[in-house]
Amino acid sequence: MLPEPWRSLALVNPIVYLVNGLRWTFTGQSDVNIWISFGLTVGFLVICASVIAWMFKTGWRLRS
């Protein structure tokens, strides 16, 4: 329902894909293809887990 420049910009936000996945779960309808939403959600999860693993491995900004 957003005008075109804002719709494209909103698709950069990873939370949009999480909300669309939840909406699809309850209603069976989504603004974005569910497989794209699932793939980007898993990709975002992998990136976050990788950053956390790197932080623990290197001890970056952890107090001793």
N, C-alpha and C positions, 0 to 999 in steps of 0.2 A: 504494500500500500504506500510505500515511500516513493517519492519522485526519483527518477533515474540516477542522478549523481549520488544521492544518499543511499540508494539500494545497493549499488556496487560497493560503496564504502563500508556499508554494514556487513557485507559478506567477508570482510577481512577479520572481523571479530570472531574468535573461536567459540565464544559463548553462544553465538547464533546457532551453531551446529549442535551444541548440547541441548538447547531449548527445542530445536526442531526434532531431534531424536526423541525427546520426552513427549512432545506433541504427537509425533507419529505413534508412539507407544499407546497413548490413550485414545486418540481419535482416528488413527489410520491415515491421516493426511499430514503433509509437510510442505513447507515452502521450497525446500531443497531436496534433491534426490536423497533418499535415506542411505544409500550406499556411499555417496560422497560424504554425507554427514558422519556416518560410521567411520569411514577411513580417516577423515580429518580429526575426529575425536581420538582415535587410536594413535594417530601421528602426534598429536599434541601431548597425549599421555606418555609416549615414548620419549619425546623431547624433554619433558619435565623430569621423568625418572632418570634420564641420562645426566641431566644437570645435577640432580641430587646425588647420584652415584659418584660423579666427578668431585663434588664438594666434599663428600665423606672420604673419598680416596686420597685427595690432596690435603685435606684438613683446612681448606680455604676459609678464613675468617672464623675458625673455631677456637674457642679459648682452651688453653691447656691447663 
